[in-house]
Amino acid sequence: MSSVPVQSDRTGGDLPEASELERLVEQALALAKSEGATAAEAGASVADGLSVSVRGGEVETVEYQRDRSLAITVFIGQRTGSAATSDFRDEAVRDAVAAHPALNVERVELGPMSPGVAPLVRAALDVRMPVSAMNLDIAALQDKVLALDAVKSASLRVEGIGVLRVDVVERTPVLLWWTDGGLHLLDAEGVRMGAASERSDWPDLPLVSGVGADREVAQALEVIARARPVADQIRGLVRVGERRWTLVLRNGIEIMLPESDAPAAVSRVMALHAAEHLLKRDLAAVDMRDRRRPILRLTPEALYELRKARGVIGEEDA
């Protein structure tokens, strides 16, 4: 920010002191800076005098004149706007500069983003063009974009000739979360990215359910990663009592995990399965909550056959 020398031609009457004009210039420069100017120049002058007209060798009129002017040039990025006003009020100076056509923003340019996100960003901005760059509240517009579920971070800036550039980093869904309100997409931080209409629309995303599942996304992903040997058999992961997980397989087996170190418990189950084909048996559940040993629960049919084989159930009861 810089100022040009002020001028005060004192030919009579009370005129502002040079120090007062300097204060006005500094005030104008500070105003420009506060409105986002990258540079600015300003100058002020005040003068008064007499204008005399003569006709036929005689004085016809004598007029007293007083002129004052504040001129300011503002640079915002590659754009420049200049204005001059005789009104020294802050709002008058700002309005004069903001109205300069050189500072108009004519259009919005979106950076790379998915087809589903782009229209949401445009709708969130809701800016009528053209608009002066000095009248754009970039921070407020950025907050609107960041409020979108699918946006993780956003950058907005005026660049080039009349362009508002918008770039975003989109959130990436890693889980589908089933709640009473339906299906929701979750990113790695547990942030809801919006609703998912059908499970079939996201076949590659693991399904989780239960209250508090969104607060334990990292652990859920680790549990699922440890169960990779049976990945194609996983139906979903259920958060139980906001304390622990149960891994549900497509064949109906429930792997009940402990409250702490659930991933390690899954690894133990996978080792047992690799050695003994554990998860291909007629089991209803594999209870890993007891750290000393897993507890296997048979299906009702398997339990019936076992009791029958042991003679607990007679032929007449079969």
C-alpha positions in Angstrom: 0.0 0.0 0.0 1.3 3.5 -0.9 0.2 7.0 -1.0 1.0 10.0 -3.2 1.8 13.5 -1.9 -1.3 15.4 -0.6 -2.0 18.9 -1.9 -3.5 21.7 0.1 -3.6 25.1 -1.8 -4.5 27.7 0.8 -5.8 30.8 -1.0 -8.2 31.8 1.7 -10.8 30.5 4.2 -10.4 27.5 6.4 -9.0 24.4 4.6 -8.0 21.1 6.1 -4.5 20.8 7.3 -2.1 18.6 5.3 -2.0 16.2 8.2 -5.8 15.8 8.0 -5.5 14.9 4.3 -2.7 12.5 5.0 -5.0 10.8 7.6 -7.8 10.5 4.9 -5.3 8.9 2.5 -4.1 6.4 5.1 -7.7 5.7 6.0 -8.6 5.0 2.4 -5.5 2.7 2.0 -6.5 0.8 5.2 -10.0 0.4 3.9 -8.7 -1.0 0.6 -6.5 -3.5 2.4 -9.4 -4.6 4.7 -11.5 -5.3 1.6 -8.9 -7.7 0.2 -6.7 -5.4 -1.9 -3.2 -6.7 -2.6 -2.0 -3.2 -3.3 -3.4 0.3 -3.4 -2.4 3.9 -4.1 -4.3 7.0 -3.0 -4.0 10.8 -3.0 -6.1 13.7 -1.7 -6.3 17.4 -2.6 -8.3 20.4 -1.4 -8.2 23.9 -2.9 -10.3 27.0 -3.0 -10.2 30.2 -5.0 -12.1 32.9 -6.9 -13.3 32.8 -10.5 -13.8 36.2 -12.1 -15.5 36.9 -15.4 -15.1 40.2 -17.2 -17.2 41.6 -20.0 -16.6 44.9 -21.8 -13.8 45.8 -19.5 -16.0 45.4 -16.4 -16.2 42.7 -13.8 -19.4 40.7 -14.4 -19.3 37.9 -11.9 -17.1 36.8 -9.0 -17.5 33.2 -7.9 -15.9 31.5 -4.9 -14.8 27.9 -5.6 -13.7 25.1 -3.4 -12.7 21.7 -4.8 -11.7 18.6 -3.0 -10.8 15.1 -4.3 -9.7 11.8 -3.0 -8.4 9.4 -5.7 -7.6 5.8 -5.1 -6.4 2.9 -7.2 -6.9 -0.6 -6.0 -5.2 -3.8 -7.1 -6.8 -7.2 -6.4 -4.7 -10.0 -7.9 -4.4 -9.1 -11.6 -7.3 -6.7 -11.6 -7.2 -2.9 -11.1 -9.9 -0.4 -10.3 -9.6 3.4 -9.9 -12.0 6.0 -8.6 -12.2 9.6 -7.4 -14.7 11.1 -5.1 -15.3 14.4 -3.3 -17.1 12.5 -0.6 -14.5 11.6 2.1 -16.7 9.1 4.0 -15.4 5.5 4.2 -18.5 4.0 2.6 -18.4 6.5 -0.3 -14.8 5.7 -1.1 -15.4 2.0 -0.9 -18.6 2.1 -3.1 -16.8 4.2 -5.7 -14.0 1.6 -6.0 -16.2 -1.4 -5.8 -18.4 -0.1 -8.7 -15.4 0.0 -11.1 -16.0 -2.4 -14.0 -12.4 -3.7 -13.8 -13.2 -5.4 -10.5 -16.3 -7.2 -11.7 -16.4 -11.0 -11.3 -18.3 -12.4 -14.3 -18.3 -16.2 -13.8 -17.6 -19.1 -11.5 -15.0 -21.7 -12.6 -15.0 -25.1 -10.9 -11.9 -27.2 -10.5 -11.9 -31.0 -11.1 -14.8 -32.6 -9.1 -17.2 -35.5 -9.6 -20.4 -34.9 -11.6 -22.5 -35.3 -8.5 -20.6 -32.7 -6.5 -20.3 -29.9 -9.1 -24.0 -28.9 -9.1 -24.1 -29.0 -5.3 -21.1 -26.6 -5.2 -22.7 -24.2 -7.7 -26.0 -24.3 -5.7 -24.2 -23.6 -2.4 -22.4 -20.5 -3.8 -25.6 -18.9 -5.0 -23.8 -15.8 -6.3 -25.4 -13.5 -8.8 -23.0 -12.4 -11.5 -21.5 -9.9 -12.3 -20.5 -8.8 -8.8 -17.6 -6.7 -7.6 -14.6 -8.6 -6.3 -14.8 -6.3 -3.3 -18.3 -7.3 -2.5 -17.5 -11.1 -2.5 -17.3 -12.5 1.0 -14.9 -15.3 0.1 -14.8 -16.6 3.7 -18.6 -16.9 3.8 -18.7 -18.6 0.4 -16.1 -21.1 1.5 -18.1 -22.0 4.6 -21.1 -22.7 2.4 -19.0 -25.1 0.3 -17.5 -26.8 3.3 -21.0 -27.4 4.7 -21.6 -29.9 1.9 -21.3 -33.5 3.1 -19.2 -34.5 0.2 -16.5 -31.8 0.6 -13.5 -32.2 2.9 -11.7 -28.9 2.1 -12.3 -26.0 -0.3 -10.3 -23.2 -1.8 -11.9 -20.1 -3.3 -10.1 -17.1 -4.9 -10.6 -14.4 -7.6 -8.2 -14.9 -10.4 -7.6 -14.0 -14.0 -10.1 -11.7 -15.6 -13.4 -11.9 -13.8 -13.2 -15.5 -12.5 -14.1 -16.9 -9.2 -12.1 -20.2 -9.0 -13.4 -22.9 -6.7 -11.4 -26.1 -5.9 -12.4 -28.8 -3.5 -11.1 -32.0 -2.0 -13.9 -34.5 -1.9 -14.5 -37.0 0.8 -14.1 -40.6 -0.2 -16.7 -43.1 1.1 -15.2 -46.1 2.9 -18.3 -47.6 4.6 -22.0 -47.9 4.3 -23.8 -47.3 7.7 -27.2 -48.7 8.2 -29.4 -46.8 10.8 -33.1 -46.4 11.4 -32.9 -43.5 9.0 -31.6 -45.6 6.2 -28.2 -46.0 4.5 -25.5 -43.4 4.9 -22.1 -43.1 3.3 -19.2 -42.6 5.8 -15.7 -41.4 5.0 -12.5 -42.5 6.9 -13.2 -39.8 9.6 -16.7 -41.0 10.2 -18.3 -38.0 8.5 -21.6 -38.6 6.9 -21.4 -37.9 3.2 -25.0 -38.2 2.5 -27.6 -40.9 2.0 -27.3 -44.0 -0.2 -30.5 -45.1 -1.8 -29.6 -48.7 -2.4 -27.0 -51.2 -1.1 -26.5 -52.4 -4.6 -25.3 -48.9 -5.7 -22.2 -49.4 -3.5 -21.4 -53.1 -3.8 -17.7 -52.6 -2.9 -18.3 -50.8 0.4 -18.4 -52.8 3.6 -21.7 -52.5 5.5 -21.8 -51.5 9.2 -24.7 -50.9 11.5 -25.4 -50.0 15.1 -25.3 -46.8 17.2 -21.8 -45.4 17.4 -20.4 -47.2 14.4 -19.6 -43.9 12.8 -17.3 -43.1 15.7 -15.2 -46.2 15.2 -14.6 -46.2 11.5 -10.9 -46.8 11.7 -11.4 -49.9 13.9 -14.1 -51.2 11.7 -11.9 -51.0 8.7 -9.1 -52.8 10.6 -11.5 -55.6 11.6 -12.6 -56.0 8.0 -9.0 -56.0 6.8 -8.0 -58.7 9.2 -11.0 -60.8 7.9 -9.7 -60.6 4.3 -9.5 -64.4 3.9 -13.3 -64.5 4.1 -13.9 -61.1 2.5 -16.4 -62.5 0.0 -18.4 -64.1 2.9 -18.8 -61.0 5.0 -22.3 -59.7 5.3 -21.7 -56.8 7.7 -20.2 -55.5 10.9 -22.5 -54.7 13.8 -21.7 -52.3 16.6 -23.1 -53.7 19.8 -23.9 -51.5 22.8 -21.5 -48.9 21.5 -18.8 -51.1 23.0 -17.8 -53.9 20.7 -18.3 -55.5 17.2 -19.9 -58.6 15.9 -18.8 -59.7 12.4 -21.7 -61.4 10.5 -21.0 -63.8 7.7 -23.3 -64.7 4.8 -23.7 -68.3 6.1 -25.2 -66.9 9.3 -22.2 -67.3 11.6 -21.6 -64.4 14.0 -18.1 -63.7 15.2 -18.5 -62.0 18.5 -15.5 -59.8 19.2 -14.2 -58.4 22.5 -14.4 -54.8 23.5 -10.6 -54.3 23.3 -8.2 -55.5 20.6 -11.0 -56.7 18.3 -8.6 -56.9 15.2 -6.3 -59.3 17.1 -9.4 -61.5 17.9 -10.3 -61.6 14.2 -6.8 -62.7 13.3 -7.1 -65.6 15.7 -10.4 -66.7 14.1 -8.8 -66.5 10.7 -5.9 -68.7 11.9 -8.3 -71.2 13.2 -10.2 -71.2 10.0 -7.1 -71.7 7.9 -6.1 -74.6 10.1 -9.4 -76.3 10.7 -11.9 -74.7 8.2 -13.7 -73.4 11.3 -16.1 -71.1 9.5 -17.4 -73.9 7.2 -18.8 -75.8 10.1 -22.5 -75.8 11.3 -21.9 -72.9 13.7 -24.2 -70.2 14.9 -21.5 -68.1 16.5 -17.8 -67.9 17.4 -17.6 -66.1 20.7 -14.2 -64.4 21.1 -15.1 -62.4 24.2 -13.3 -64.8 26.5 -9.6 -64.2 25.9 -8.6 -67.6 27.2 -10.4 -69.6 24.6 -13.0 -69.2 21.8 -16.5 -70.5 22.5 -18.3 -72.2 19.6 -22.0 -72.2 19.4 -23.7 -74.8 17.2 -26.7 -74.1 15.0 -30.0 -75.7 16.4 -29.8 -78.3 13.7 -26.2 -79.2 14.5 -26.9 -79.3 18.2 -29.9 -81.6 17.6 -27.7 -84.0 15.6 -25.0 -83.9 18.3 -27.5 -84.7 21.1 -29.0 -87.5 18.9 -25.5 -89.0 18.3 -24.7 -88.9 22.0 -28.0 -90.7 22.8 -29.4 -87.7 24.6 -32.3 -87.8 22.2 -33.9 -91.2 21.6 -35.2 -92.4 18.3 -38.8 -91.9 19.6 -38.0 -88.2 20.1 -36.5 -87.7 16.7 
